[in-house]
Amino acid sequence: MRVKDTDFIKVWQTGKSLKRVAEMLGMTTRAASARAGYYRGKGIPLKKFKRGPLGSEWQELRDLAKSLAPVGE
């Protein structure tokens, strides 16, 4: 189901990260980012998210990397 333009803008502007916005809208991060770029091209001043995970997500990535590392590293 296609997300309404108004719903997309509300979620985007109140979202904390691209990942979370995409999850809330049921979209991929690539699709959400592309749609935001399209809107910006039409003059809609959507905020830009910083690249990379939020602070808490970095710890999750560290833990994942450690759990998959070969023994002894």
Secondary structure, DSSP 4 states (H G I P E B T S, - for coil): -PPPHHHHHHHHHH-S-HHHHHHHHT--HHHHHHHHHHHHHTT-----PPSS--HHHHHHHHHHHHHHSPTT-
